[in-house]
Amino acid sequence: VFVQWILVFILTIHLFPVNNLRTAYMDLISGRAMAYHKEMNARYEWIDLHKGEDVVLQPLKVMPKSLFMTDIEPGHPEDWKNLCTSDYFYLQSLNLTKPTE
């Protein structure tokens, strides 16, 4: 019965026009939100272990469609997102490896 209700819920979502609520539900149902959450928690743990140092992070593999932001800039430690994020976490600098690495 539970599976039937889930299927009805998913079908109901597909009947509505594309909007923010549908996008958020699809991120939850597809698992993108959970994968993003796990990646960000791993990043926060890594950053916490390296406070005051130069930190280089791996790019995010999953970015939910419901988020209207981008990741920090790879190869540009002087970018404002990298500078603000490194200041927030008390890092000397923050950078992202290029996606091809």
C-alpha positions as CSV (number, residue, x, y, z in Angstrom):
1,V,0.0,0.0,0.0
2,F,2.9,2.3,0.8
3,V,4.5,1.8,-2.6
4,Q,1.2,2.6,-4.3
5,W,0.9,5.9,-2.4
6,I,4.4,6.8,-3.4
7,L,3.6,6.0,-7.1
8,V,0.5,8.1,-6.9
9,F,2.5,10.9,-5.3
10,I,5.1,10.8,-8.1
11,L,2.5,10.7,-10.8
12,T,0.7,13.7,-9.2
13,I,3.9,15.6,-9.2
14,H,4.4,15.0,-12.9
15,L,0.9,16.3,-13.7
16,F,1.8,19.8,-12.3
17,P,3.8,22.3,-14.3
18,V,7.5,22.5,-13.6
19,N,8.0,24.8,-10.6
20,N,10.3,25.1,-7.6
21,L,8.3,22.7,-5.5
22,R,8.3,20.0,-8.2
23,T,12.1,20.5,-8.7
24,A,12.7,20.1,-4.9
25,Y,10.6,16.9,-4.7
26,M,12.4,15.4,-7.7
27,D,15.8,16.2,-6.0
28,L,14.5,14.4,-2.9
29,I,13.0,11.4,-4.7
30,S,16.0,11.0,-7.1
31,G,18.5,11.0,-4.2
32,R,20.4,14.1,-5.5
33,A,19.7,16.0,-2.3
34,M,21.0,13.2,-0.1
35,A,24.2,12.7,-2.2
36,Y,24.8,16.5,-2.1
37,H,24.3,16.5,1.7
38,K,26.8,13.7,2.1
39,E,29.4,15.4,-0.1
40,M,29.0,18.7,1.8
41,N,29.3,17.0,5.2
42,A,32.5,15.3,4.0
43,R,33.8,18.7,2.9
44,Y,33.0,20.3,6.2
45,E,34.8,17.6,8.1
46,W,37.9,18.0,5.9
47,I,37.8,21.8,6.3
48,D,37.4,21.4,10.1
49,L,40.5,19.2,10.2
50,H,42.6,21.8,8.2
51,K,41.6,25.1,9.8
52,G,44.3,27.8,9.2
53,E,45.8,26.0,6.2
54,D,45.6,26.1,2.4
55,V,42.8,23.8,1.5
56,V,42.1,22.2,-1.9
57,L,38.8,20.4,-2.4
58,Q,37.4,18.1,-5.0
59,P,34.6,19.4,-7.1
60,L,31.0,18.4,-6.2
61,K,29.8,15.4,-8.1
62,V,26.1,16.1,-7.5
63,M,24.4,19.5,-7.6
64,P,20.7,19.4,-6.9
65,K,18.6,21.3,-9.5
66,S,16.8,23.1,-6.7
67,L,19.9,25.0,-5.6
68,F,20.4,28.3,-7.3
69,M,24.1,28.6,-6.5
70,T,27.4,27.3,-7.9
71,D,30.4,25.7,-6.3
72,I,33.5,27.6,-5.5
73,E,35.6,28.4,-8.6
74,P,38.3,25.9,-9.6
75,G,41.8,27.3,-10.2
76,H,40.9,30.8,-9.0
77,P,41.7,31.2,-5.3
78,E,41.2,34.9,-5.7
79,D,37.6,34.6,-6.7
80,W,35.2,36.3,-4.3
81,K,33.3,33.0,-3.5
82,N,36.6,31.3,-2.6
83,L,37.8,34.3,-0.5
84,C,34.5,34.6,1.4
85,T,34.3,30.9,2.0
86,S,37.9,30.7,3.2
87,D,37.3,33.6,5.6
88,Y,34.1,32.1,6.9
89,F,35.9,28.8,7.8
90,Y,39.1,30.5,9.0
91,L,41.3,29.0,6.2
92,Q,44.4,30.6,4.8
93,S,43.1,29.9,1.3
94,L,40.5,27.7,-0.4
95,N,40.7,26.3,-3.9
96,L,39.0,23.6,-6.0
97,T,40.7,21.1,-8.2
98,K,39.8,21.3,-11.8
99,P,37.1,18.8,-12.8
100,T,39.4,17.0,-15.2
101,E,41.9,16.1,-12.5
